Amino acid sequence: MKTFEANNIHCQNCANTIKNTLEDDFGKIEVDLSKEPRQVSLDIKDSDVEKFKSEMADLGFDIIKEL
C-alpha cells in the first residue's frame, strides 16, 4: 500500500471522481478527507506510480509527495 499527499481534493465528490475514474486501472483507492493535505492510498506497483501521478494531475489533483 502506498500513500500520497494530493492537492485540490476538497470533498467527497472529489474523492468519488478519483475512485470512479481511476479504480478500473489501479484497483481500490482510498481517499482520506480527514487529513490536510488529503491522502490517497492504493496498492500500486512502482512501475505504475508515474502513470498514476499523471492521471491524477489530468483530473486536477496534483500529487505533492509519496509518504
HTML snippet that shows the backbone in 3Dmol.js (N, CA, C, O; Angstrom):
<script src="https://3Dmol.org/build/3Dmol-min.js"></script>
<div id="view" style="width:600px;height:400px;position:relative"></div>
<script>
const pdb = `
ATOM      1  N   MET A   1       0.855  -1.187   0.000  1.00  0.00           N
ATOM      2  CA  MET A   1       0.000   0.000   0.000  1.00  0.00           C
ATOM      3  C   MET A   1       0.890   1.235   0.000  1.00  0.00           C
ATOM      4  O   MET A   1       1.773   1.375   0.846  1.00  0.00           O
ATOM      5  N   LYS A   2       0.653   2.121  -0.946  1.00  0.00           N
ATOM      6  CA  LYS A   2       1.372   3.392  -0.994  1.00  0.00           C
ATOM      7  C   LYS A   2       0.381   4.508  -0.714  1.00  0.00           C
ATOM      8  O   LYS A   2      -0.788   4.434  -1.092  1.00  0.00           O
ATOM      9  N   THR A   3       0.874   5.549  -0.040  1.00  0.00           N
ATOM     10  CA  THR A   3       0.045   6.698   0.286  1.00  0.00           C
ATOM     11  C   THR A   3       0.707   7.955  -0.271  1.00  0.00           C
ATOM     12  O   THR A   3       1.915   8.155  -0.145  1.00  0.00           O
ATOM     13  N   PHE A   4      -0.116   8.790  -0.889  1.00  0.00           N
ATOM     14  CA  PHE A   4       0.352  10.029  -1.493  1.00  0.00           C
ATOM     15  C   PHE A   4      -0.439  11.193  -0.929  1.00  0.00           C
ATOM     16  O   PHE A   4      -1.628  11.065  -0.639  1.00  0.00           O
ATOM     17  N   GLU A   5       0.237  12.346  -0.773  1.00  0.00           N
ATOM     18  CA  GLU A   5      -0.471  13.581  -0.446  1.00  0.00           C
ATOM     19  C   GLU A   5      -0.835  14.251  -1.764  1.00  0.00           C
ATOM     20  O   GLU A   5      -0.040  14.267  -2.703  1.00  0.00           O
ATOM     21  N   ALA A   6      -2.063  14.811  -1.825  1.00  0.00           N
ATOM     22  CA  ALA A   6      -2.534  15.418  -3.063  1.00  0.00           C
ATOM     23  C   ALA A   6      -3.213  16.755  -2.801  1.00  0.00           C
ATOM     24  O   ALA A   6      -3.847  16.948  -1.764  1.00  0.00           O
ATOM     25  N   ASN A   7      -3.074  17.677  -3.751  1.00  0.00           N
ATOM     26  CA  ASN A   7      -3.726  18.985  -3.707  1.00  0.00           C
ATOM     27  C   ASN A   7      -5.105  18.929  -4.342  1.00  0.00           C
ATOM     28  O   ASN A   7      -5.407  18.036  -5.134  1.00  0.00           O
ATOM     29  N   ASN A   8      -5.937  19.901  -3.981  1.00  0.00           N
ATOM     30  CA  ASN A   8      -7.225  20.175  -4.634  1.00  0.00           C
ATOM     31  C   ASN A   8      -8.321  19.163  -4.363  1.00  0.00           C
ATOM     32  O   ASN A   8      -9.369  19.221  -5.006  1.00  0.00           O
ATOM     33  N   ILE A   9      -8.121  18.242  -3.440  1.00  0.00           N
ATOM     34  CA  ILE A   9      -9.197  17.331  -3.053  1.00  0.00           C
ATOM     35  C   ILE A   9      -9.929  18.008  -1.895  1.00  0.00           C
ATOM     36  O   ILE A   9      -9.385  18.150  -0.800  1.00  0.00           O
ATOM     37  N   HIS A  10     -11.177  18.424  -2.155  1.00  0.00           N
ATOM     38  CA  HIS A  10     -11.885  19.232  -1.167  1.00  0.00           C
ATOM     39  C   HIS A  10     -13.036  18.510  -0.492  1.00  0.00           C
ATOM     40  O   HIS A  10     -13.410  18.860   0.627  1.00  0.00           O
ATOM     41  N   CYS A  11     -13.612  17.499  -1.154  1.00  0.00           N
ATOM     42  CA  CYS A  11     -14.857  16.943  -0.632  1.00  0.00           C
ATOM     43  C   CYS A  11     -15.050  15.505  -1.126  1.00  0.00           C
ATOM     44  O   CYS A  11     -14.220  14.963  -1.854  1.00  0.00           O
ATOM     45  N   GLN A  12     -16.157  14.913  -0.712  1.00  0.00           N
ATOM     46  CA  GLN A  12     -16.461  13.543  -1.121  1.00  0.00           C
ATOM     47  C   GLN A  12     -16.640  13.437  -2.637  1.00  0.00           C
ATOM     48  O   GLN A  12     -16.303  12.412  -3.230  1.00  0.00           O
ATOM     49  N   ASN A  13     -17.168  14.486  -3.265  1.00  0.00           N
ATOM     50  CA  ASN A  13     -17.311  14.454  -4.724  1.00  0.00           C
ATOM     51  C   ASN A  13     -15.951  14.339  -5.410  1.00  0.00           C
ATOM     52  O   ASN A  13     -15.813  13.626  -6.405  1.00  0.00           O
ATOM     53  N   CYS A  14     -14.953  15.037  -4.883  1.00  0.00           N
ATOM     54  CA  CYS A  14     -13.591  14.913  -5.425  1.00  0.00           C
ATOM     55  C   CYS A  14     -13.099  13.476  -5.264  1.00  0.00           C
ATOM     56  O   CYS A  14     -12.545  12.893  -6.197  1.00  0.00           O
ATOM     57  N   ALA A  15     -13.305  12.916  -4.084  1.00  0.00           N
ATOM     58  CA  ALA A  15     -12.881  11.542  -3.813  1.00  0.00           C
ATOM     59  C   ALA A  15     -13.586  10.580  -4.766  1.00  0.00           C
ATOM     60  O   ALA A  15     -12.963   9.663  -5.302  1.00  0.00           O
ATOM     61  N   ASN A  16     -14.888  10.791  -4.976  1.00  0.00           N
ATOM     62  CA  ASN A  16     -15.637   9.920  -5.880  1.00  0.00           C
ATOM     63  C   ASN A  16     -15.137  10.026  -7.315  1.00  0.00           C
ATOM     64  O   ASN A  16     -15.084   9.025  -8.029  1.00  0.00           O
ATOM     65  N   THR A  17     -14.771  11.230  -7.740  1.00  0.00           N
ATOM     66  CA  THR A  17     -14.226  11.420  -9.083  1.00  0.00           C
ATOM     67  C   THR A  17     -12.959  10.598  -9.258  1.00  0.00           C
ATOM     68  O   THR A  17     -12.782   9.928 -10.276  1.00  0.00           O
ATOM     69  N   ILE A  18     -12.080  10.648  -8.267  1.00  0.00           N
ATOM     70  CA  ILE A  18     -10.831   9.877  -8.323  1.00  0.00           C
ATOM     71  C   ILE A  18     -11.144   8.387  -8.405  1.00  0.00           C
ATOM     72  O   ILE A  18     -10.620   7.677  -9.263  1.00  0.00           O
ATOM     73  N   LYS A  19     -11.998   7.928  -7.505  1.00  0.00           N
ATOM     74  CA  LYS A  19     -12.316   6.497  -7.463  1.00  0.00           C
ATOM     75  C   LYS A  19     -12.983   6.033  -8.757  1.00  0.00           C
ATOM     76  O   LYS A  19     -12.575   5.028  -9.340  1.00  0.00           O
ATOM     77  N   ASN A  20     -13.998   6.753  -9.205  1.00  0.00           N
ATOM     78  CA  ASN A  20     -14.749   6.338 -10.389  1.00  0.00           C
ATOM     79  C   ASN A  20     -13.901   6.351 -11.650  1.00  0.00           C
ATOM     80  O   ASN A  20     -14.108   5.539 -12.551  1.00  0.00           O
ATOM     81  N   THR A  21     -12.951   7.267 -11.714  1.00  0.00           N
ATOM     82  CA  THR A  21     -12.126   7.395 -12.914  1.00  0.00           C
ATOM     83  C   THR A  21     -10.945   6.436 -12.918  1.00  0.00           C
ATOM     84  O   THR A  21     -10.591   5.897 -13.966  1.00  0.00           O
ATOM     85  N   LEU A  22     -10.327   6.214 -11.755  1.00  0.00           N
ATOM     86  CA  LEU A  22      -9.040   5.512 -11.728  1.00  0.00           C
ATOM     87  C   LEU A  22      -9.084   4.089 -11.177  1.00  0.00           C
ATOM     88  O   LEU A  22      -8.125   3.343 -11.373  1.00  0.00           O
ATOM     89  N   GLU A  23     -10.142   3.690 -10.506  1.00  0.00           N
ATOM     90  CA  GLU A  23     -10.136   2.358  -9.886  1.00  0.00           C
ATOM     91  C   GLU A  23     -10.104   1.233 -10.926  1.00  0.00           C
ATOM     92  O   GLU A  23      -9.580   0.158 -10.636  1.00  0.00           O
ATOM     93  N   ASP A  24     -10.644   1.449 -12.118  1.00  0.00           N
ATOM     94  CA  ASP A  24     -10.569   0.409 -13.150  1.00  0.00           C
ATOM     95  C   ASP A  24      -9.119   0.115 -13.531  1.00  0.00           C
ATOM     96  O   ASP A  24      -8.771  -1.029 -13.826  1.00  0.00           O
ATOM     97  N   ASP A  25      -8.274   1.148 -13.525  1.00  0.00           N
ATOM     98  CA  ASP A  25      -6.869   0.974 -13.900  1.00  0.00           C
ATOM     99  C   ASP A  25      -5.975   0.587 -12.732  1.00  0.00           C
ATOM    100  O   ASP A  25      -5.000  -0.144 -12.908  1.00  0.00           O
ATOM    101  N   PHE A  26      -6.306   1.079 -11.527  1.00  0.00           N
ATOM    102  CA  PHE A  26      -5.372   0.943 -10.405  1.00  0.00           C
ATOM    103  C   PHE A  26      -5.916   0.146  -9.226  1.00  0.00           C
ATOM    104  O   PHE A  26      -5.196  -0.045  -8.246  1.00  0.00           O
ATOM    105  N   GLY A  27      -7.143  -0.321  -9.283  1.00  0.00           N
ATOM    106  CA  GLY A  27      -7.713  -1.060  -8.162  1.00  0.00           C
ATOM    107  C   GLY A  27      -8.268  -0.118  -7.109  1.00  0.00           C
ATOM    108  O   GLY A  27      -8.387   1.087  -7.332  1.00  0.00           O
ATOM    109  N   LYS A  28      -8.603  -0.681  -5.967  1.00  0.00           N
ATOM    110  CA  LYS A  28      -9.259   0.084  -4.891  1.00  0.00           C
ATOM    111  C   LYS A  28      -8.397   1.256  -4.445  1.00  0.00           C
ATOM    112  O   LYS A  28      -7.204   1.112  -4.177  1.00  0.00           O
ATOM    113  N   ILE A  29      -9.033   2.419  -4.375  1.00  0.00           N
ATOM    114  CA  ILE A  29      -8.364   3.648  -3.954  1.00  0.00           C
ATOM    115  C   ILE A  29      -9.091   4.188  -2.732  1.00  0.00           C
ATOM    116  O   ILE A  29     -10.318   4.275  -2.717  1.00  0.00           O
ATOM    117  N   GLU A  30      -8.327   4.550  -1.707  1.00  0.00           N
ATOM    118  CA  GLU A  30      -8.889   5.158  -0.508  1.00  0.00           C
ATOM    119  C   GLU A  30      -8.464   6.624  -0.465  1.00  0.00           C
ATOM    120  O   GLU A  30      -7.300   6.946  -0.702  1.00  0.00           O
ATOM    121  N   VAL A  31      -9.405   7.500  -0.164  1.00  0.00           N
ATOM    122  CA  VAL A  31      -9.120   8.929  -0.039  1.00  0.00           C
ATOM    123  C   VAL A  31      -9.461   9.342   1.384  1.00  0.00           C
ATOM    124  O   VAL A  31     -10.603   9.204   1.822  1.00  0.00           O
ATOM    125  N   ASP A  32      -8.461   9.853   2.107  1.00  0.00           N
ATOM    126  CA  ASP A  32      -8.651  10.279   3.497  1.00  0.00           C
ATOM    127  C   ASP A  32      -8.934  11.779   3.515  1.00  0.00           C
ATOM    128  O   ASP A  32      -8.031  12.598   3.343  1.00  0.00           O
ATOM    129  N   LEU A  33     -10.209  12.122   3.728  1.00  0.00           N
ATOM    130  CA  LEU A  33     -10.608  13.527   3.747  1.00  0.00           C
ATOM    131  C   LEU A  33     -10.385  14.189   5.108  1.00  0.00           C
ATOM    132  O   LEU A  33     -10.633  15.385   5.263  1.00  0.00           O
ATOM    133  N   SER A  34      -9.920  13.418   6.089  1.00  0.00           N
ATOM    134  CA  SER A  34      -9.717  13.977   7.432  1.00  0.00           C
ATOM    135  C   SER A  34      -8.342  14.608   7.591  1.00  0.00           C
ATOM    136  O   SER A  34      -8.089  15.280   8.591  1.00  0.00           O
ATOM    137  N   LYS A  35      -7.462  14.411   6.642  1.00  0.00           N
ATOM    138  CA  LYS A  35      -6.095  14.947   6.739  1.00  0.00           C
ATOM    139  C   LYS A  35      -5.923  16.076   5.736  1.00  0.00           C
ATOM    140  O   LYS A  35      -6.600  16.122   4.709  1.00  0.00           O
ATOM    141  N   GLU A  36      -5.020  16.972   6.044  1.00  0.00           N
ATOM    142  CA  GLU A  36      -4.710  18.083   5.155  1.00  0.00           C
ATOM    143  C   GLU A  36      -3.203  18.169   5.022  1.00  0.00           C
ATOM    144  O   GLU A  36      -2.555  18.330   6.056  1.00  0.00           O
ATOM    145  N   PRO A  37      -2.575  18.078   3.854  1.00  0.00           N
ATOM    146  CA  PRO A  37      -3.263  17.799   2.599  1.00  0.00           C
ATOM    147  C   PRO A  37      -3.884  16.395   2.591  1.00  0.00           C
ATOM    148  O   PRO A  37      -3.476  15.513   3.346  1.00  0.00           O
ATOM    149  N   ARG A  38      -4.867  16.219   1.726  1.00  0.00           N
ATOM    150  CA  ARG A  38      -5.584  14.948   1.638  1.00  0.00           C
ATOM    151  C   ARG A  38      -4.628  13.828   1.249  1.00  0.00           C
ATOM    152  O   ARG A  38      -3.634  14.041   0.555  1.00  0.00           O
ATOM    153  N   GLN A  39      -4.960  12.625   1.720  1.00  0.00           N
ATOM    154  CA  GLN A  39      -4.115  11.469   1.426  1.00  0.00           C
ATOM    155  C   GLN A  39      -4.882  10.451   0.592  1.00  0.00           C
ATOM    156  O   GLN A  39      -6.040  10.134   0.866  1.00  0.00           O
ATOM    157  N   VAL A  40      -4.202   9.950  -0.430  1.00  0.00           N
ATOM    158  CA  VAL A  40      -4.764   8.950  -1.335  1.00  0.00           C
ATOM    159  C   VAL A  40      -3.906   7.701  -1.205  1.00  0.00           C
ATOM    160  O   VAL A  40      -2.687   7.761  -1.366  1.00  0.00           O
ATOM    161  N   SER A  41      -4.546   6.559  -0.909  1.00  0.00           N
ATOM    162  CA  SER A  41      -3.814   5.304  -0.697  1.00  0.00           C
ATOM    163  C   SER A  41      -4.329   4.235  -1.652  1.00  0.00           C
ATOM    164  O   SER A  41      -5.523   4.151  -1.938  1.00  0.00           O
ATOM    165  N   LEU A  42      -3.396   3.425  -2.135  1.00  0.00           N
ATOM    166  CA  LEU A  42      -3.752   2.304  -3.002  1.00  0.00           C
ATOM    167  C   LEU A  42      -2.585   1.339  -3.082  1.00  0.00           C
ATOM    168  O   LEU A  42      -1.440   1.701  -2.814  1.00  0.00           O
ATOM    169  N   ASP A  43      -2.894   0.099  -3.456  1.00  0.00           N
ATOM    170  CA  ASP A  43      -1.858  -0.889  -3.745  1.00  0.00           C
ATOM    171  C   ASP A  43      -1.430  -0.656  -5.180  1.00  0.00           C
ATOM    172  O   ASP A  43      -2.218  -0.850  -6.106  1.00  0.00           O
ATOM    173  N   ILE A  44      -0.188  -0.242  -5.371  1.00  0.00           N
ATOM    174  CA  ILE A  44       0.285   0.099  -6.710  1.00  0.00           C
ATOM    175  C   ILE A  44       1.720  -0.361  -6.873  1.00  0.00           C
ATOM    176  O   ILE A  44       2.529  -0.265  -5.950  1.00  0.00           O
ATOM    177  N   LYS A  45       2.021  -0.860  -8.061  1.00  0.00           N
ATOM    178  CA  LYS A  45       3.397  -1.251  -8.374  1.00  0.00           C
ATOM    179  C   LYS A  45       4.221  -0.003  -8.633  1.00  0.00           C
ATOM    180  O   LYS A  45       3.709   1.007  -9.117  1.00  0.00           O
ATOM    181  N   ASP A  46       5.508  -0.084  -8.304  1.00  0.00           N
ATOM    182  CA  ASP A  46       6.396   1.053  -8.542  1.00  0.00           C
ATOM    183  C   ASP A  46       6.351   1.490 -10.002  1.00  0.00           C
ATOM    184  O   ASP A  46       6.454   2.680 -10.300  1.00  0.00           O
ATOM    185  N   SER A  47       6.197   0.533 -10.911  1.00  0.00           N
ATOM    186  CA  SER A  47       6.199   0.844 -12.344  1.00  0.00           C
ATOM    187  C   SER A  47       4.965   1.632 -12.770  1.00  0.00           C
ATOM    188  O   SER A  47       4.958   2.229 -13.847  1.00  0.00           O
ATOM    189  N   ASP A  48       3.915   1.643 -11.937  1.00  0.00           N
ATOM    190  CA  ASP A  48       2.679   2.350 -12.280  1.00  0.00           C
ATOM    191  C   ASP A  48       2.533   3.708 -11.589  1.00  0.00           C
ATOM    192  O   ASP A  48       1.571   4.433 -11.843  1.00  0.00           O
ATOM    193  N   VAL A  49       3.475   4.050 -10.726  1.00  0.00           N
ATOM    194  CA  VAL A  49       3.341   5.277  -9.930  1.00  0.00           C
ATOM    195  C   VAL A  49       3.307   6.515 -10.812  1.00  0.00           C
ATOM    196  O   VAL A  49       2.474   7.395 -10.597  1.00  0.00           O
ATOM    197  N   GLU A  50       4.191   6.605 -11.798  1.00  0.00           N
ATOM    198  CA  GLU A  50       4.224   7.799 -12.650  1.00  0.00           C
ATOM    199  C   GLU A  50       2.937   7.939 -13.450  1.00  0.00           C
ATOM    200  O   GLU A  50       2.438   9.049 -13.636  1.00  0.00           O
ATOM    201  N   LYS A  51       2.398   6.821 -13.924  1.00  0.00           N
ATOM    202  CA  LYS A  51       1.128   6.852 -14.650  1.00  0.00           C
ATOM    203  C   LYS A  51       0.014   7.347 -13.725  1.00  0.00           C
ATOM    204  O   LYS A  51      -0.816   8.162 -14.127  1.00  0.00           O
ATOM    205  N   PHE A  52       0.002   6.853 -12.492  1.00  0.00           N
ATOM    206  CA  PHE A  52      -0.997   7.289 -11.516  1.00  0.00           C
ATOM    207  C   PHE A  52      -0.888   8.782 -11.256  1.00  0.00           C
ATOM    208  O   PHE A  52      -1.899   9.485 -11.254  1.00  0.00           O
ATOM    209  N   LYS A  53       0.322   9.274 -11.036  1.00  0.00           N
ATOM    210  CA  LYS A  53       0.526  10.706 -10.786  1.00  0.00           C
ATOM    211  C   LYS A  53       0.042  11.532 -11.970  1.00  0.00           C
ATOM    212  O   LYS A  53      -0.586  12.576 -11.792  1.00  0.00           O
ATOM    213  N   SER A  54       0.336  11.065 -13.171  1.00  0.00           N
ATOM    214  CA  SER A  54      -0.074  11.768 -14.382  1.00  0.00           C
ATOM    215  C   SER A  54      -1.591  11.810 -14.514  1.00  0.00           C
ATOM    216  O   SER A  54      -2.161  12.850 -14.844  1.00  0.00           O
ATOM    217  N   GLU A  55      -2.239  10.686 -14.259  1.00  0.00           N
ATOM    218  CA  GLU A  55      -3.694  10.639 -14.380  1.00  0.00           C
ATOM    219  C   GLU A  55      -4.371  11.460 -13.283  1.00  0.00           C
ATOM    220  O   GLU A  55      -5.416  12.065 -13.522  1.00  0.00           O
ATOM    221  N   MET A  56      -3.792  11.485 -12.094  1.00  0.00           N
ATOM    222  CA  MET A  56      -4.323  12.343 -11.029  1.00  0.00           C
ATOM    223  C   MET A  56      -4.208  13.815 -11.453  1.00  0.00           C
ATOM    224  O   MET A  56      -5.145  14.592 -11.265  1.00  0.00           O
ATOM    225  N   ALA A  57      -3.068  14.189 -12.019  1.00  0.00           N
ATOM    226  CA  ALA A  57      -2.871  15.572 -12.471  1.00  0.00           C
ATOM    227  C   ALA A  57      -3.864  15.927 -13.570  1.00  0.00           C
ATOM    228  O   ALA A  57      -4.382  17.044 -13.604  1.00  0.00           O
ATOM    229  N   ASP A  58      -4.132  14.982 -14.468  1.00  0.00           N
ATOM    230  CA  ASP A  58      -5.115  15.223 -15.535  1.00  0.00           C
ATOM    231  C   ASP A  58      -6.495  15.531 -14.950  1.00  0.00           C
ATOM    232  O   ASP A  58      -7.267  16.286 -15.539  1.00  0.00           O
ATOM    233  N   LEU A  59      -6.801  14.944 -13.789  1.00  0.00           N
ATOM    234  CA  LEU A  59      -8.081  15.194 -13.122  1.00  0.00           C
ATOM    235  C   LEU A  59      -8.062  16.500 -12.310  1.00  0.00           C
ATOM    236  O   LEU A  59      -9.100  16.945 -11.819  1.00  0.00           O
ATOM    237  N   GLY A  60      -6.878  17.107 -12.177  1.00  0.00           N
ATOM    238  CA  GLY A  60      -6.753  18.350 -11.417  1.00  0.00           C
ATOM    239  C   GLY A  60      -6.286  18.162  -9.988  1.00  0.00           C
ATOM    240  O   GLY A  60      -6.323  19.098  -9.189  1.00  0.00           O
ATOM    241  N   PHE A  61      -5.845  16.950  -9.661  1.00  0.00           N
ATOM    242  CA  PHE A  61      -5.375  16.651  -8.306  1.00  0.00           C
ATOM    243  C   PHE A  61      -3.884  16.324  -8.369  1.00  0.00           C
ATOM    244  O   PHE A  61      -3.501  15.195  -8.677  1.00  0.00           O
ATOM    245  N   ASP A  62      -3.051  17.317  -8.077  1.00  0.00           N
ATOM    246  CA  ASP A  62      -1.609  17.119  -8.163  1.00  0.00           C
ATOM    247  C   ASP A  62      -1.092  16.378  -6.945  1.00  0.00           C
ATOM    248  O   ASP A  62      -1.422  16.714  -5.807  1.00  0.00           O
ATOM    249  N   ILE A  63      -0.270  15.356  -7.204  1.00  0.00           N
ATOM    250  CA  ILE A  63       0.390  14.630  -6.121  1.00  0.00           C
ATOM    251  C   ILE A  63       1.541  15.491  -5.596  1.00  0.00           C
ATOM    252  O   ILE A  63       2.403  15.920  -6.362  1.00  0.00           O
ATOM    253  N   ILE A  64       1.546  15.734  -4.306  1.00  0.00           N
ATOM    254  CA  ILE A  64       2.600  16.540  -3.688  1.00  0.00           C
ATOM    255  C   ILE A  64       3.820  15.653  -3.419  1.00  0.00           C
ATOM    256  O   ILE A  64       4.942  15.976  -3.806  1.00  0.00           O
ATOM    257  N   LYS A  65       3.563  14.508  -2.733  1.00  0.00           N
ATOM    258  CA  LYS A  65       4.667  13.610  -2.416  1.00  0.00           C
ATOM    259  C   LYS A  65       4.119  12.264  -1.997  1.00  0.00           C
ATOM    260  O   LYS A  65       2.946  12.113  -1.652  1.00  0.00           O
ATOM    261  N   GLU A  66       5.021  11.284  -2.041  1.00  0.00           N
ATOM    262  CA  GLU A  66       4.680   9.960  -1.529  1.00  0.00           C
ATOM    263  C   GLU A  66       5.108   9.897  -0.071  1.00  0.00           C
ATOM    264  O   GLU A  66       6.198  10.347   0.283  1.00  0.00           O
ATOM    265  N   LEU A  67       4.254   9.344   0.764  1.00  0.00           N
ATOM    266  CA  LEU A  67       4.575   9.234   2.200  1.00  0.00           C
ATOM    267  C   LEU A  67       5.272   7.922   2.486  1.00  0.00           C
ATOM    268  O   LEU A  67       5.620   7.646   3.634  1.00  0.00           O
TER     269      LEU A  67
END
`;
const viewer = $3Dmol.createViewer("view");
viewer.addModel(pdb, "pdb");
viewer.setStyle({}, {cartoon: {color: "spectrum"}});
viewer.zoomTo();
viewer.render();
</script>
